[in-house]
Amino acid sequence: MDLFAQTQHHHQIGDFEQALAGYQALLADDQDNPQISYLLALLFFENGKLDEAAHWFTHVVTLAPEAAPAHYNLGVIFFEQGDYSRAAQAYEEAAKLCPEDGDIFFNLALTRKKLGQFDKAFSCYQKVLAITPDAEDVLYNLGVLCKDLHHHADAIWFFEKVVKNNPDHAQALNNLGYLYHMEREVDKAIVTFQKLIALDHNAIMASHMLAALTGQTTAMAPDTYIRTVFDSFSEHYDESMVDKLGYSTPDQLREMLTGEDIHRFSSTLDMGCGTGLSGESFQDLTEKLIGLDLSPKMLEVAGKKGFYDSLHETDICSFLRENKTTFDLFLAADVFIYTGDLRDIFTLVKERATAGGLFLFSTELADQGFCLKPMGRYGHAESYIKDMARETGFSVVKVVRTNIRKEKEEWIEGKLYLLRA
């Protein structure tokens, strides 16, 4: 058996060292052989040695610019390494050489989306559909792309096409449930959430939303639902909430402090700190700032801002039960919209509050008690908050009615509360 055949055999059986030695020996005699260079690149690629693989695939396309598989594999490598510009260039070269290869255009679409080139991504997906009509993955990804661009009607059309061909496509149903809900197509949303529960896909979220749409009131939203929602929003949360939805609750809560209430606090607990918007508003008023949140991705964003002395991935009640530290300021901006029954939180906050400690928070409106509203958030009546304050040992210092944020271009009204222990 000659050296080339022996080397290929070692490659095929996964003997990396022997195959590497063989290819190197072959290239020593013929360093510009594109076939051997390609096989060596493939060996490195298959063994996860991406830098070495990229070097040799690049060598291949230098020797043989028409080698489409080498361009394609460079695209895969650069995408894996997060170098999306070079990945796009490599896929483009492969697409020029193989214009009927839908897989190349599919990967190029993914890359264009990573680069924020949504129109180009859409065009690439359309090319794949021209090659393979009704391709499920392409229709689904087109739906996701339209959803991300807030083109809800188009997104619904693509997801519905997926579900028509595959009625149990859980991810498409999950997106449809969200979109039907956002577009207030209540009957369709209910049917879709019921289907998700039957498929046991994201059933906790579906059950929560089903309760909201059918007029049921639960005590609180499930932790996994909250974590999933905010993990998905973390990357663009500040931009979406502040710039697009007019959210300014942390600053408004700060304005609630007037006269004797404006002083430097020794220790502040930001309950549901999210990306740190409240931390930014209150950092100069406190010696120590602690943040809690259920979403690790939101905490990651908050941590990079540098406002907090420590951050904890936990729910409010667990932290207050397990941590005996006292605080003289408690913050909960846009947090109680995910908890209906506030008795445990109020009780625990009072136990951890210093004498005269302040409790600042916001709520959405309800006519009486608390209720789970159709959009999946809780509202609280002012009478409920005042009763809860009295029963747990707080005095109500101030209540202000305000606009919390926009939803479909309309303001959601709520109230801001300042309580004293």
Summary of the structure (lengths in Angstrom):
residues: 421
radius of gyration: 28.1
end to end distance: 87.0
largest distance: 91.9
contacts: 1365
relative contact order: 0.06
helix: 60%
strand: 16%
